[in-house]
C-alpha cells in the first residue's frame, strides 16, 4: 500500500499546527482534526435544514405546476373574451 504524502499546515480556526493529506491552497481554509469535525457537524446541520425546507415539491414540479396554472388562466381569459364578445 502506498504511503500517503502529508503536508504541514496551520488550522484556520484555532491556529494549531497540523498535518493534512492535501497540499493547502492559498485562500482556502484548512482545519485540524478537531476543528474539521466541528465544522462538518455545523455544515451537516445547515444541510439538514435546507433539505427539510425543500421536502415539498421539487423545483421542476413547482415550475410545471406554475406553467399549468398560467396556461389555465390564459385559457379562461380567452374563453371569457369569446363568450362575452360584442
JOURLIN-V628373 format. One record per residue. RES is the residue in three letters. OMEGA is omega in whole degrees, 0 to 359 (999 if undefined). Layout:
BEGIN
res=RES omega=OMEGA
res=RES omega=OMEGA
END
This chain:
BEGIN
res=UNK omega=183
res=UNK omega=177
res=UNK omega=180
res=UNK omega=179
res=UNK omega=179
res=UNK omega=180
res=UNK omega=177
res=UNK omega=180
res=UNK omega=177
res=UNK omega=182
res=UNK omega=180
res=UNK omega=185
res=UNK omega=186
res=UNK omega=178
res=UNK omega=181
res=UNK omega=175
res=UNK omega=180
res=UNK omega=175
res=UNK omega=181
res=UNK omega=184
res=UNK omega=179
res=UNK omega=179
res=UNK omega=181
res=UNK omega=180
res=UNK omega=179
res=UNK omega=178
res=UNK omega=179
res=UNK omega=182
res=UNK omega=175
res=UNK omega=182
res=UNK omega=172
res=UNK omega=183
res=UNK omega=183
res=UNK omega=181
res=UNK omega=179
res=UNK omega=180
res=UNK omega=177
res=UNK omega=181
res=UNK omega=179
res=UNK omega=179
res=UNK omega=180
res=UNK omega=179
res=UNK omega=180
res=UNK omega=178
res=UNK omega=180
res=UNK omega=180
res=UNK omega=179
res=UNK omega=179
res=UNK omega=180
res=UNK omega=180
res=UNK omega=182
res=UNK omega=178
res=UNK omega=184
res=UNK omega=181
res=UNK omega=179
res=UNK omega=181
res=UNK omega=174
res=UNK omega=181
res=UNK omega=182
res=UNK omega=180
res=UNK omega=177
res=UNK omega=179
res=UNK omega=179
res=UNK omega=180
res=UNK omega=178
res=UNK omega=179
res=UNK omega=179
res=UNK omega=180
res=UNK omega=178
res=UNK omega=180
res=UNK omega=179
res=UNK omega=178
res=UNK omega=178
res=UNK omega=180
res=UNK omega=180
res=UNK omega=179
res=UNK omega=179
res=UNK omega=179
res=UNK omega=180
res=UNK omega=178
res=UNK omega=180
res=UNK omega=185
res=UNK omega=185
res=UNK omega=179
res=UNK omega=180
res=UNK omega=999
END
